Amino acid sequence: MKRILWTIPAIILGLQFTDVALADVVPAGTEITVRTDSGIDSRNADGRIYTGVVDRDVLDRDGRVVIQRGSPVEMIARRWGQGELSLDMESIVANGRRYEVDASPEEFNGNGRRDGVGKNERTAKYVGGGAVIGSIIGAIAGGGKGAAIGAAAGAASGAGAQYATRGREVHIPSESLLTFRLDRSIHVVDSGDPGYNRDGYHYHRYRDYDRP
């Protein structure tokens, strides 16, 4: 009996209780690592949605979880520069609430770039470029490839590399780990998913600031 009584507290102490915070805003600068559900192959910005899940808990400044591991993520290929594409985050659903970017078309210029961001070409290339919500600052190819995808160049290094997060085309294997840094804060929105299905795929209609 004594052994049983001593075992119960030990089990309780071994449990980890996660402090979850229901934040209405996830601030710019937050890093979010996403694992892709399937391969991403895009040659144009047609609004197709690619899915993944948050691979690690996202914490606030007080150490509370604001986005739990496993939360669904939507990604989209956006137009960038002269005929280039860049993979960007579109939304996250965490704790039953949908987070999206809170931005107006006036905050973006005619080239699809945010004023004040991307004017320095070297900086834009370093953070991945072309993002409305989150720039890719690091990526590891999945599917057993294990190759580092260079966020600065947008493509994996090495001869014959076929992975790219930015460029004329976007190619990312399934189960890849993509680390995004939020360029803009994301906010809880009351509306549901604004998309539609076509030919077995899910799409979102482009907003004004997504157009070149």
N, C-alpha and C positions, 0 to 999 in steps of 0.2 A: 504493500500500500504506500509506504514512504517513497519507494522508487517512482510510483505513478505520480504522487504529489509533486515530487521534484521535477519530473519530466514535463508536466503541463506548463509551469512558468518558463521553462527553457524553450518550449515550442512557441509560446507567445512572444518571448523576447526575440526569437529568430524571425518573426514576421516583419515585413517592411511595409509601413503605411505611407502611401504617397499623398502628399499635400497638393491637391489640385486647385489651381486658381482659375476662376471664370473671368478672364480678362476680356474686356471689350476691344482692346487694341493691343496688337503685337508690334513693338516699335521698329523703326528702321535700324539697320545694323545687326538685327538678330540673325543668327546662322541656323539654318534648317537643313538637315541631311535627309534626302529622299532616296528610297530604293524603288527603281522603276519596276512596274508589273510586267511589262512586255517590251519588246524592241521598239525603238522610235526611229522611223525613217520618214523624213519629210523633205520635199523638194519645193514646197510652196506654202505660203501662209494662208491656208484655206479655212482656218478656224477649228481644225480637228483637235480633239482633246486626247491627251495621253495621260495615263494614270500611274500612280505610285502610292507609297505609304511613307510616313515619317519613320525614319529608322532609329532615331534616338529622341528621348524626351527633350522638349524645349523648355528651359527654365526661365523664370523672371529674375529680377535682381535679388529677390528674397529667397531664391532657391525653390520656389514653388513651380509645379508643372503647369504650364499654360497650354501646351500642345503635347498630347501624349503620343508615345511611340505607337505606331499602327494607324494613326489618323490618316484618312484618305486625302490624297493630293491630286489636283488637276494641273497639267502642264500644257503649254501651247507654243507653237513656233510662230514668232513674230517677225515682221519685216524689219530690216535694219540696214541702213546705209544704201549703197548702190547694188540692189539685187541680192543682198545677203539675208540670211535668216539667223535667228538666235532663239534658243530654247529658254522659255521663261515660265515662272509659276503663274497660275491663273487663280487658284483658290485652294483653301484647306478647310476641311470639316473636322472640328475638334469639339468633343463634349456635346455633340448634337448641334453645334452652331457653325455657320458658314462664314469664313473670313475671306474678304476680297480687298483689292486695293481701293483706296478712296481718293480718286483723282478726277479732275475736270479736263476737258480737251484743251483749255487755254494754257495748261501747264506744260504742254508739249508743242514743239515747233513742227514745221511742215515736213521735216525729214524723219519724223517718228522718234526724235530724240527729246529728252527732257532738257529744258534750259538749265544751264549750270552743271549738267552732267554729260560727259562725252565730248565736250569742247576740246579737252585735252586728249588727243588720240592715244597717247601712250597709256594714260589712266584708263580710258575706255576699254582698250584691249586687255589691260591687266584684270579688270573685273568681269570681263566676258562680253560686255557691250550689248546693247539692244534690249535690255530688260526694262519692263515697266514695273514689275514687282520685285523680282529677285535675280541678281546676277550669279552665275555659276562661278565659284572661286576654287573649286576642286572637284575632280571626278575620277572614279575607279570603274573601269569596264567590268560588267558582270558576265554571266554565262560561262564562267570558267576561264575567261580571258585574263583578268587580273591586271590589265595594263592601265597605267595612269593616263587619263585624258587631260591634256594641258589646257586649263581654262584660259591662260593668257593667249595661246595661239588658236584655241578653239578646237584643236585636233590632237590626237595622240601622236607622240613622237615616234620616229622610227620608220624605215622604209616599208611601204605597203600598208601603213596604218589606215584603218577604215572607220575610225570613230571620230565624230565631230559634234560639238555642242553649238557651234556657230560657223557660218560660212554659206556657200552657195546651197549646200544641203546639210541636213542634220541627221546623223546616224549614231545611235546609242544602243548597245545591246540590252537585252532584258536583265533584270537583277543588278543593274549598275547602281552605284552609289553616287549621287550628285549632291554636292554641298552648295546651297544657295545662301547668299547674304542679302537680306531684304534691303532694297534701295529705297523703298517707301514703306510706311506703316501699313499694316493690313487691319481692317476693322470688321466687326461683326455686322452682317447685313441681314435684314428681315426677309428679303426675297429668297426664293429657292433657286435651284439650278436653272439658269436661263437658256439652256441648250436644247438641242433637238437631235434625233437619231436619223441617220441616213446610210443605207447600204451596210448596216451592221456596225457603224461607227458613231461616236458621239461628237457633236460639233457645238461651238459657241459662235454667235454672230459677233463680228468685230465691232468694237466701239470706235468712236471717232479718233481717239488717240492711238489706235492700232494701225491706222491707215498711213501710207507714205505720203 
